[in-house]
Amino acid sequence: MRVFVILVLLTGILSCNPSEKDEKKKEAASMTTFTYDLAQPAETYTLPKELKEISGIAYYRDNQLLCVQDEEGEVFVYDAAQQKITESHRFGPPGDYEGVEKIDDDIYALRSDGTLFNFKFGNKETREIETGLPGKNDVEGLAYDASTKRLLLAVKEPSKKAVKDDDKVIFSFDLKSRRVFTERELKSKQFDQIGVKGKDWKAFMPSDIAIHPKTREMYLLSSAGHRLIVFTPGGVPIKNMALDPTLFRQPEGICFTPEGTLYISSEGGKKEGYILKFNPMGGIVN
């Protein structure tokens, strides 16, 4: 009888402690997600000359997006309904600005060296925040993760001090403690299962990052290689989407509205910059 009881208890303990690998597989299989037809934008917005080199976007309010471009320390409000810039705010000197994010009334802009600029519209004061990322990095993506209250910093080409070989990394910056953390280590083996390997993996250099407001999935955009990869909230890569270079000329910015509408911006190069809008297909599906 004692042997039987011990066996039952052991079985119960083992069944309650599945391996981390099994947990990740279960998460990926059961994840509820939004779907988008990235070959069919609902709208295309051609941008004015001030945003020819648009490099980052963020949701501001209904029909309005915050935009930065990689030459000027100025953030613009683009009104999609009116299809024009309705407001702007200069926050810093000329520089290589790559990302923008809104948290309540605060705006954060990201420079490629990892420096953050924090300000409010209508307020001349700007706080310059040194994140202290390890080594020299080319930081291009900025997003806010409300679940951790941290800013996510997507690195295009991390320094060898941060990663080894072909690994890539996403850092996070805690707004309260002002500390930097390694949020995600993206190792090439993780991406074999979704078909990103070899030259496709080497070409994948994140240009922006966004968190889906409904599912908490992470969307990681790469202008180089024209690719968008989706992760579960736990960090499991589940979708690999190749982007048509004729439609996405140089995709540098990505964001969502609170309802899940997706926007992707592209630099103009020799033409105008533009933003593509994608509506979710049928809402949430299993």
C-alpha positions as a Markdown table, in Angstrom:
| # | Residue | x | y | z |
|---|---|---|---|---|
| 1 | Met | 0.0 | 0.0 | 0.0 |
| 2 | Arg | 2.8 | 2.4 | 0.9 |
| 3 | Val | 4.5 | 1.7 | -2.4 |
| 4 | Phe | 1.3 | 2.4 | -4.3 |
| 5 | Val | 0.8 | 5.8 | -2.5 |
| 6 | Ile | 4.4 | 6.8 | -3.2 |
| 7 | Leu | 4.0 | 6.0 | -6.9 |
| 8 | Val | 0.7 | 8.0 | -7.0 |
| 9 | Leu | 2.4 | 11.0 | -5.3 |
| 10 | Leu | 5.4 | 10.9 | -7.7 |
| 11 | Thr | 3.1 | 10.7 | -10.7 |
| 12 | Gly | 1.2 | 13.7 | -9.4 |
| 13 | Ile | 4.4 | 15.7 | -8.9 |
| 14 | Leu | 5.8 | 14.9 | -12.3 |
| 15 | Ser | 2.5 | 15.7 | -14.0 |
| 16 | Cys | 2.5 | 19.2 | -12.3 |
| 17 | Asn | 6.1 | 20.0 | -13.4 |
| 18 | Pro | 6.4 | 19.6 | -17.2 |
| 19 | Ser | 9.7 | 20.6 | -18.8 |
| 20 | Glu | 10.2 | 24.2 | -19.9 |
| 21 | Lys | 10.4 | 23.0 | -23.4 |
| 22 | Asp | 7.0 | 21.4 | -23.2 |
| 23 | Glu | 5.5 | 24.5 | -21.7 |
| 24 | Lys | 6.8 | 26.6 | -24.6 |
| 25 | Lys | 5.4 | 24.2 | -27.1 |
| 26 | Lys | 2.1 | 24.3 | -25.3 |
| 27 | Glu | 2.1 | 28.1 | -25.3 |
| 28 | Ala | 2.9 | 28.3 | -29.0 |
| 29 | Ala | 0.2 | 25.7 | -29.9 |
| 30 | Ser | -2.6 | 27.3 | -27.8 |
| 31 | Met | -1.8 | 31.0 | -28.5 |
| 32 | Thr | -4.7 | 33.1 | -29.6 |
| 33 | Thr | -3.6 | 35.6 | -32.3 |
| 34 | Phe | -4.6 | 38.2 | -34.7 |
| 35 | Thr | -4.0 | 37.7 | -38.4 |
| 36 | Tyr | -3.1 | 40.3 | -41.1 |
| 37 | Asp | -3.0 | 40.1 | -44.9 |
| 38 | Leu | 0.4 | 41.9 | -45.4 |
| 39 | Ala | -0.1 | 41.8 | -49.2 |
| 40 | Gln | -3.3 | 43.9 | -49.0 |
| 41 | Pro | -3.0 | 47.1 | -47.0 |
| 42 | Ala | -6.3 | 48.8 | -46.1 |
| 43 | Glu | -4.7 | 52.2 | -46.7 |
| 44 | Thr | -1.5 | 53.8 | -48.0 |
| 45 | Tyr | -0.5 | 57.2 | -46.6 |
| 46 | Thr | 2.1 | 59.1 | -48.6 |
| 47 | Leu | 4.0 | 61.3 | -46.3 |
| 48 | Pro | 5.2 | 64.9 | -46.6 |
| 49 | Lys | 8.8 | 65.8 | -47.2 |
| 50 | Glu | 9.4 | 66.3 | -43.4 |
| 51 | Leu | 9.0 | 62.5 | -43.0 |
| 52 | Lys | 10.8 | 61.3 | -46.1 |
| 53 | Glu | 13.3 | 59.4 | -43.9 |
| 54 | Ile | 10.7 | 58.2 | -41.4 |
| 55 | Ser | 12.3 | 55.7 | -39.0 |
| 56 | Gly | 9.8 | 55.1 | -36.1 |
| 57 | Ile | 6.1 | 55.4 | -35.4 |
| 58 | Ala | 3.8 | 55.0 | -32.4 |
| 59 | Tyr | 0.1 | 55.2 | -31.7 |
| 60 | Tyr | -0.8 | 58.7 | -30.4 |
| 61 | Arg | -4.6 | 58.9 | -30.4 |
| 62 | Asp | -7.5 | 58.1 | -32.8 |
| 63 | Asn | -6.3 | 58.4 | -36.4 |
| 64 | Gln | -3.0 | 60.0 | -35.3 |
| 65 | Leu | 0.5 | 58.5 | -35.2 |
| 66 | Leu | 3.7 | 59.9 | -33.7 |
| 67 | Cys | 6.6 | 59.8 | -36.2 |
| 68 | Val | 10.3 | 60.5 | -36.0 |
| 69 | Gln | 12.9 | 60.5 | -38.8 |
| 70 | Asp | 16.5 | 59.7 | -38.7 |
| 71 | Glu | 18.0 | 63.2 | -39.1 |
| 72 | Glu | 16.1 | 65.6 | -36.9 |
| 73 | Gly | 15.4 | 65.8 | -33.1 |
| 74 | Glu | 11.7 | 66.4 | -33.8 |
| 75 | Val | 8.6 | 64.4 | -33.3 |
| 76 | Phe | 5.6 | 64.8 | -35.7 |
| 77 | Val | 1.9 | 64.0 | -35.3 |
| 78 | Tyr | 0.6 | 62.6 | -38.5 |
| 79 | Asp | -3.2 | 62.6 | -38.8 |
| 80 | Ala | -4.2 | 59.7 | -41.1 |
| 81 | Ala | -7.8 | 61.0 | -41.5 |
| 82 | Gln | -6.5 | 64.4 | -42.8 |
| 83 | Gln | -3.4 | 62.9 | -44.3 |
| 84 | Lys | -1.1 | 65.6 | -43.0 |
| 85 | Ile | 1.1 | 66.7 | -40.1 |
| 86 | Thr | -1.0 | 68.5 | -37.6 |
| 87 | Glu | 1.6 | 69.1 | -34.8 |
| 88 | Ser | 5.3 | 68.8 | -34.1 |
| 89 | His | 7.7 | 69.2 | -31.2 |
| 90 | Arg | 11.4 | 69.7 | -31.3 |
| 91 | Phe | 13.1 | 67.8 | -28.4 |
| 92 | Gly | 16.8 | 67.6 | -29.3 |
| 93 | Pro | 19.6 | 68.3 | -31.7 |
| 94 | Pro | 20.0 | 66.7 | -35.1 |
| 95 | Gly | 20.9 | 63.0 | -34.8 |
| 96 | Asp | 20.2 | 59.5 | -35.9 |
| 97 | Tyr | 16.7 | 59.0 | -34.2 |
| 98 | Glu | 15.2 | 55.6 | -34.7 |
| 99 | Gly | 12.2 | 55.0 | -32.4 |
| 100 | Val | 9.3 | 56.8 | -30.6 |
| 101 | Glu | 6.9 | 55.6 | -27.9 |
| 102 | Lys | 4.1 | 57.2 | -25.9 |
| 103 | Ile | 3.4 | 56.3 | -22.2 |
| 104 | Asp | 0.5 | 58.2 | -20.8 |
| 105 | Asp | 1.5 | 61.9 | -21.4 |
| 106 | Asp | 5.2 | 61.1 | -21.8 |
| 107 | Ile | 6.9 | 60.7 | -25.1 |
| 108 | Tyr | 10.2 | 58.8 | -25.5 |
| 109 | Ala | 12.4 | 59.1 | -28.5 |
| 110 | Leu | 15.3 | 56.8 | -29.2 |
| 111 | Arg | 18.7 | 57.6 | -30.7 |
| 112 | Ser | 20.7 | 54.9 | -32.3 |
| 113 | Asp | 23.4 | 55.0 | -29.6 |
| 114 | Gly | 20.8 | 53.9 | -27.1 |
| 115 | Thr | 20.1 | 57.4 | -25.6 |
| 116 | Leu | 16.5 | 58.1 | -24.7 |
| 117 | Phe | 14.8 | 61.5 | -24.8 |
| 118 | Asn | 11.8 | 62.1 | -22.6 |
| 119 | Phe | 9.4 | 65.0 | -23.0 |
| 120 | Lys | 5.8 | 66.1 | -23.1 |
| 121 | Phe | 4.1 | 68.1 | -25.9 |
| 122 | Gly | 3.9 | 71.8 | -25.1 |
| 123 | Asn | 6.8 | 71.5 | -22.5 |
| 124 | Lys | 10.2 | 72.8 | -23.5 |
| 125 | Glu | 12.0 | 70.6 | -21.0 |
| 126 | Thr | 13.6 | 67.4 | -22.3 |
| 127 | Arg | 15.3 | 64.7 | -20.2 |
| 128 | Glu | 18.2 | 63.0 | -21.8 |
| 129 | Ile | 18.6 | 59.4 | -20.5 |
| 130 | Glu | 21.7 | 57.4 | -20.9 |
| 131 | Thr | 20.7 | 53.7 | -20.9 |
| 132 | Gly | 24.3 | 52.4 | -20.6 |
| 133 | Leu | 23.9 | 49.5 | -23.1 |
| 134 | Pro | 26.9 | 47.2 | -23.1 |
| 135 | Gly | 29.4 | 48.0 | -25.8 |
| 136 | Lys | 28.6 | 49.9 | -29.0 |
| 137 | Asn | 25.2 | 49.0 | -30.3 |
| 138 | Asp | 23.0 | 50.1 | -33.2 |
| 139 | Val | 19.7 | 50.5 | -31.5 |
| 140 | Glu | 16.7 | 50.9 | -33.8 |
| 141 | Gly | 13.5 | 49.6 | -32.2 |
| 142 | Leu | 11.5 | 51.0 | -29.3 |
| 143 | Ala | 8.3 | 49.7 | -27.7 |
| 144 | Tyr | 6.7 | 49.8 | -24.2 |
| 145 | Asp | 5.8 | 46.6 | -22.4 |
| 146 | Ala | 3.0 | 47.5 | -20.0 |
| 147 | Ser | 3.2 | 44.1 | -18.2 |
| 148 | Thr | 6.8 | 44.9 | -17.0 |
| 149 | Lys | 6.7 | 48.7 | -17.2 |
| 150 | Arg | 9.8 | 48.6 | -19.3 |
| 151 | Leu | 10.9 | 50.0 | -22.6 |
| 152 | Leu | 12.1 | 47.4 | -25.1 |
| 153 | Leu | 15.2 | 48.2 | -27.1 |
| 154 | Ala | 15.7 | 46.2 | -30.3 |
| 155 | Val | 19.3 | 46.2 | -31.5 |
| 156 | Lys | 20.1 | 46.0 | -35.2 |
| 157 | Glu | 23.7 | 44.9 | -34.7 |
| 158 | Pro | 24.6 | 44.1 | -31.0 |
| 159 | Ser | 28.2 | 44.4 | -29.9 |
| 160 | Lys | 30.2 | 41.3 | -29.3 |
| 161 | Lys | 30.2 | 42.3 | -25.6 |
| 162 | Ala | 26.4 | 41.6 | -25.6 |
| 163 | Val | 26.1 | 38.4 | -27.7 |
| 164 | Lys | 28.2 | 35.7 | -29.3 |
| 165 | Asp | 28.3 | 34.5 | -32.9 |
| 166 | Asp | 25.0 | 35.1 | -34.8 |
| 167 | Asp | 22.9 | 35.6 | -31.7 |
| 168 | Lys | 20.7 | 38.7 | -31.4 |
| 169 | Val | 19.4 | 40.4 | -28.3 |
| 170 | Ile | 16.6 | 42.6 | -27.1 |
| 171 | Phe | 17.3 | 44.8 | -24.1 |
| 172 | Ser | 14.8 | 46.4 | -21.8 |
| 173 | Phe | 15.0 | 49.6 | -19.8 |
| 174 | Asp | 13.2 | 49.8 | -16.4 |
| 175 | Leu | 11.7 | 53.2 | -16.1 |
| 176 | Lys | 11.7 | 53.2 | -12.3 |
| 177 | Ser | 15.1 | 51.7 | -11.5 |
| 178 | Arg | 16.8 | 53.2 | -14.7 |
| 179 | Arg | 18.5 | 49.8 | -15.2 |
| 180 | Val | 19.1 | 47.9 | -18.4 |
| 181 | Phe | 18.2 | 44.2 | -18.7 |
| 182 | Thr | 18.7 | 41.5 | -21.3 |
| 183 | Glu | 15.1 | 40.9 | -22.1 |
| 184 | Arg | 15.4 | 38.3 | -24.9 |
| 185 | Glu | 18.4 | 36.4 | -26.2 |
| 186 | Leu | 17.5 | 35.3 | -29.8 |
| 187 | Lys | 19.5 | 32.3 | -30.7 |
| 188 | Ser | 19.5 | 31.0 | -34.3 |
| 189 | Lys | 18.3 | 27.5 | -33.2 |
| 190 | Gln | 15.0 | 28.9 | -32.0 |
| 191 | Phe | 14.2 | 30.1 | -35.5 |
| 192 | Asp | 14.7 | 26.8 | -37.4 |
| 193 | Gln | 11.2 | 25.7 | -36.6 |
| 194 | Ile | 9.7 | 28.7 | -38.4 |
| 195 | Gly | 12.0 | 28.6 | -41.4 |
| 196 | Val | 14.5 | 31.4 | -40.6 |
| 197 | Lys | 17.9 | 30.0 | -41.0 |
| 198 | Gly | 21.2 | 30.4 | -42.9 |
| 199 | Lys | 21.4 | 33.6 | -44.9 |
| 200 | Asp | 17.8 | 34.6 | -43.9 |
| 201 | Trp | 18.9 | 34.6 | -40.2 |
| 202 | Lys | 22.1 | 36.5 | -40.9 |
| 203 | Ala | 20.1 | 39.1 | -42.8 |
| 204 | Phe | 17.6 | 39.6 | -40.0 |
| 205 | Met | 18.5 | 42.8 | -38.3 |
| 206 | Pro | 15.7 | 44.3 | -36.2 |
| 207 | Ser | 14.6 | 47.8 | -37.3 |
| 208 | Asp | 11.6 | 48.1 | -34.9 |
| 209 | Ile | 9.5 | 46.3 | -32.3 |
| 210 | Ala | 5.9 | 46.4 | -31.1 |
| 211 | Ile | 3.7 | 44.6 | -28.5 |
| 212 | His | 0.2 | 43.6 | -29.7 |
| 213 | Pro | -2.3 | 45.3 | -27.3 |
| 214 | Lys | -4.7 | 42.3 | -27.2 |
| 215 | Thr | -2.5 | 39.2 | -27.3 |
| 216 | Arg | 0.8 | 40.6 | -25.9 |
| 217 | Glu | 2.7 | 39.0 | -28.7 |
| 218 | Met | 5.9 | 40.6 | -29.8 |
| 219 | Tyr | 6.3 | 41.7 | -33.4 |
| 220 | Leu | 9.9 | 42.2 | -34.5 |
| 221 | Leu | 10.4 | 43.9 | -37.9 |
| 222 | Ser | 13.6 | 43.8 | -40.0 |
| 223 | Ser | 14.1 | 46.2 | -42.9 |
| 224 | Ala | 17.2 | 44.2 | -43.9 |
| 225 | Gly | 15.9 | 41.0 | -45.4 |
| 226 | His | 12.3 | 42.3 | -45.4 |
| 227 | Arg | 10.9 | 40.1 | -42.7 |
| 228 | Leu | 8.5 | 40.2 | -39.7 |
| 229 | Ile | 8.7 | 37.7 | -36.9 |
| 230 | Val | 6.0 | 37.2 | -34.3 |
| 231 | Phe | 6.7 | 35.8 | -30.8 |
| 232 | Thr | 4.4 | 34.6 | -28.0 |
| 233 | Pro | 4.5 | 36.6 | -24.8 |
| 234 | Gly | 6.9 | 34.0 | -23.4 |
| 235 | Gly | 9.4 | 34.5 | -26.3 |
| 236 | Val | 8.6 | 31.6 | -28.6 |
| 237 | Pro | 8.9 | 32.5 | -32.3 |
| 238 | Ile | 5.6 | 31.4 | -33.9 |
| 239 | Lys | 5.3 | 33.3 | -37.2 |
| 240 | Asn | 7.8 | 34.2 | -40.0 |
| 241 | Met | 6.4 | 36.5 | -42.6 |
| 242 | Ala | 8.4 | 37.6 | -45.7 |
| 243 | Leu | 7.6 | 41.1 | -46.8 |
| 244 | Asp | 7.3 | 42.0 | -50.4 |
| 245 | Pro | 10.1 | 44.5 | -51.2 |
| 246 | Thr | 7.9 | 46.3 | -53.8 |
| 247 | Leu | 5.3 | 47.0 | -51.1 |
| 248 | Phe | 7.6 | 47.4 | -48.2 |
| 249 | Arg | 10.4 | 49.4 | -49.7 |
| 250 | Gln | 12.4 | 50.0 | -46.5 |
| 251 | Pro | 10.2 | 49.0 | -43.5 |
| 252 | Glu | 11.6 | 50.8 | -40.4 |
| 253 | Gly | 8.6 | 51.4 | -38.1 |
| 254 | Ile | 5.7 | 49.3 | -36.6 |
| 255 | Cys | 2.9 | 50.0 | -34.2 |
| 256 | Phe | -0.6 | 49.0 | -33.2 |
| 257 | Thr | -3.8 | 50.9 | -32.2 |
| 258 | Pro | -5.4 | 49.7 | -29.0 |
| 259 | Glu | -7.9 | 47.8 | -31.1 |
| 260 | Gly | -5.2 | 45.9 | -33.0 |
| 261 | Thr | -4.9 | 47.8 | -36.3 |
| 262 | Leu | -1.4 | 47.5 | -37.6 |
| 263 | Tyr | 0.7 | 50.2 | -39.1 |
| 264 | Ile | 4.1 | 49.8 | -40.8 |
| 265 | Ser | 6.2 | 52.7 | -42.1 |
| 266 | Ser | 8.8 | 52.7 | -44.8 |
| 267 | Glu | 11.5 | 55.2 | -45.6 |
| 268 | Gly | 11.3 | 57.0 | -48.9 |
| 269 | Gly | 14.8 | 56.7 | -50.3 |
| 270 | Lys | 14.6 | 58.5 | -53.6 |
| 271 | Lys | 10.8 | 58.7 | -53.2 |
| 272 | Glu | 8.4 | 59.8 | -50.5 |
| 273 | Gly | 8.1 | 58.0 | -47.2 |
| 274 | Tyr | 4.8 | 56.2 | -46.5 |
| 275 | Ile | 2.8 | 54.3 | -44.0 |
| 276 | Leu | 0.7 | 51.2 | -44.7 |
| 277 | Lys | -2.4 | 50.3 | -42.6 |
| 278 | Phe | -3.5 | 46.7 | -42.1 |
| 279 | Asn | -6.8 | 45.7 | -40.4 |
| 280 | Pro | -7.0 | 42.5 | -38.5 |
| 281 | Met | -8.7 | 39.7 | -40.5 |
| 282 | Gly | -11.8 | 38.6 | -38.6 |
| 283 | Gly | -10.5 | 39.6 | -35.2 |
| 284 | Ile | -9.1 | 36.9 | -33.0 |
| 285 | Val | -8.8 | 33.4 | -34.3 |
| 286 | Asn | -7.5 | 30.2 | -32.7 |
